[in-house]
């Protein structure tokens, strides 16, 4: 699976798609490159280059702002949603495989610590904690035996 991910997906483009999904989960409608840059903790010029890679990969599309012709918004394409779904399944399997012999308590503790850690990273405001908990912390009973 890892080889397929490396071959089929541009991880820079996936980072853009992932950031757009997180912004949407945080209630941001019509995210801009500037908002994506802030979410990723990078400069807007870097975010612009990354979004260009995501556009070329077909994971996102640019939509002109109806209120300001100088602005544009980014949104996930169907392919972007599919790619994120595949990445999320990979992440869950990856964590589940590594944590297969961990107790439910250890899995829960790790999930809490991982969320705490990621909230300290640039762009980690802590506002998305509940949704990230659900997405990042594998439920040990659901993920065991899925290989």
C-alpha positions as CSV (number, residue, x, y, z in Angstrom):
1,X,0.0,0.0,0.0
2,X,2.8,2.4,0.8
3,X,4.3,2.0,-2.6
4,X,0.9,2.7,-4.2
5,X,0.5,5.9,-2.1
6,X,4.0,7.1,-3.1
7,X,3.4,6.3,-6.8
8,X,-0.1,7.5,-7.1
9,X,-0.2,10.6,-4.9
10,X,1.8,13.7,-4.7
11,X,2.2,14.2,-0.9
12,X,2.5,18.0,-1.3
13,X,-0.8,18.0,-3.1
14,X,-2.3,15.7,-0.4
15,X,-1.1,18.1,2.3
16,X,-3.1,20.9,0.6
17,X,-6.2,18.7,0.3
18,X,-5.8,17.6,4.0
19,X,-5.6,21.3,5.1
20,X,-8.7,22.2,3.1
21,X,-10.6,19.4,4.7
22,X,-9.5,20.5,8.2
23,X,-10.5,24.1,7.4
24,X,-13.9,22.8,6.3
25,X,-14.3,20.8,9.5
26,X,-13.4,24.0,11.4
27,X,-16.3,25.8,9.7
28,X,-14.3,27.8,7.1
29,X,-16.3,28.3,4.0
30,X,-14.5,29.1,0.7
31,X,-11.0,28.8,2.1
32,X,-8.3,31.0,0.5
33,X,-4.6,30.2,-0.1
34,X,-3.9,32.6,2.8
35,X,-6.1,30.6,5.2
36,X,-4.5,27.3,4.0
37,X,-1.0,28.8,4.6
38,X,-2.0,29.8,8.1
39,X,-3.4,26.3,8.7
40,X,-0.2,24.7,7.5
41,X,2.0,27.2,9.3
42,X,3.8,28.3,6.1
43,X,4.3,31.5,4.1
44,X,1.5,32.3,1.5
45,X,4.0,32.1,-1.4
46,X,4.8,28.5,-0.4
47,X,1.1,27.7,0.0
48,X,0.5,29.2,-3.5
49,X,3.1,26.8,-5.0
50,X,1.7,23.9,-3.1
51,X,-1.9,24.7,-4.2
52,X,-0.6,24.8,-7.8
53,X,0.7,21.2,-7.3
54,X,-2.7,20.2,-5.9
55,X,-4.4,21.8,-8.9
56,X,-2.1,20.0,-11.3
57,X,-2.8,16.7,-9.5
58,X,-6.5,17.3,-9.8
59,X,-7.1,17.2,-6.0
60,X,-8.4,20.8,-5.7
61,X,-10.0,23.4,-8.0
62,X,-9.7,27.2,-7.8
63,X,-13.0,29.1,-7.8
64,X,-13.0,32.9,-8.5
65,X,-14.6,35.0,-5.8
66,X,-17.9,36.5,-6.8
67,X,-17.3,39.5,-4.6
68,X,-13.7,40.2,-5.4
69,X,-12.1,39.3,-8.7
70,X,-8.6,39.4,-7.3
71,X,-9.4,36.6,-4.8
72,X,-10.0,32.9,-5.4
73,X,-11.1,30.1,-3.2
74,X,-10.0,26.5,-3.2
75,X,-12.2,23.4,-2.9
76,X,-11.6,19.7,-3.0
77,X,-12.5,17.8,-6.2
78,X,-14.0,14.4,-6.2
79,X,-10.5,13.0,-6.8
80,X,-9.2,15.0,-3.8
81,X,-11.9,13.5,-1.6
82,X,-11.1,10.0,-2.8
83,X,-7.4,10.6,-2.2
84,X,-8.0,11.8,1.3
85,X,-10.3,8.8,2.0
86,X,-7.5,6.5,0.9
87,X,-4.9,8.3,3.0
88,X,-7.2,8.2,6.1
89,X,-7.7,4.5,5.6
90,X,-3.9,4.1,5.3
91,X,-3.3,6.1,8.4
92,X,-5.9,4.0,10.4
93,X,-4.4,0.7,9.2
94,X,-0.9,2.0,9.9
95,X,-1.7,3.0,13.4
96,X,-3.7,-0.1,14.0
97,X,-0.9,-2.4,12.8
98,X,1.7,-0.7,15.0
99,X,-0.6,-0.6,18.0
100,X,-2.1,-4.1,17.5
101,X,-0.8,-5.4,20.9
102,X,-1.5,-2.2,22.8
103,X,-4.4,-2.1,25.3
104,X,-7.4,0.1,24.7
105,X,-6.1,2.4,27.5
106,X,-2.7,2.7,25.8
107,X,-4.4,3.5,22.5
108,X,-6.6,6.2,24.1
109,X,-3.6,7.7,25.9
110,X,-1.5,7.8,22.7
111,X,-4.4,9.5,20.9
112,X,-4.7,12.2,23.5
113,X,-0.9,12.8,23.5
114,X,-0.8,12.9,19.7
115,X,-3.6,15.5,19.6
116,X,-1.9,17.5,22.3
117,X,1.3,17.4,20.3
118,X,-0.3,18.4,16.9
119,X,-2.1,21.3,18.6
120,X,1.4,22.7,19.4
121,X,2.4,22.6,15.8
122,X,2.0,25.7,13.6
123,X,-1.6,26.0,12.6
124,X,-2.7,23.8,15.5
125,X,-5.2,26.1,17.2
126,X,-6.9,23.5,19.3
127,X,-10.3,24.4,17.8
128,X,-10.4,21.2,15.8
129,X,-9.5,18.9,18.7
130,X,-12.8,17.0,18.9
131,X,-12.9,16.3,15.2
132,X,-9.3,15.4,15.1
133,X,-9.7,13.0,18.0
134,X,-12.3,11.2,16.0
135,X,-10.2,11.1,12.9
136,X,-6.7,10.4,14.3
137,X,-7.3,8.1,17.2
138,X,-8.1,4.6,16.0
139,X,-10.7,2.8,18.0
140,X,-8.7,-0.3,19.1
141,X,-11.7,-2.6,18.9
142,X,-12.6,-1.5,15.4
143,X,-9.1,-1.5,13.9
144,X,-7.8,-4.8,15.3
145,X,-8.0,-7.7,13.0
146,X,-8.5,-5.6,9.9
147,X,-5.3,-6.8,8.2
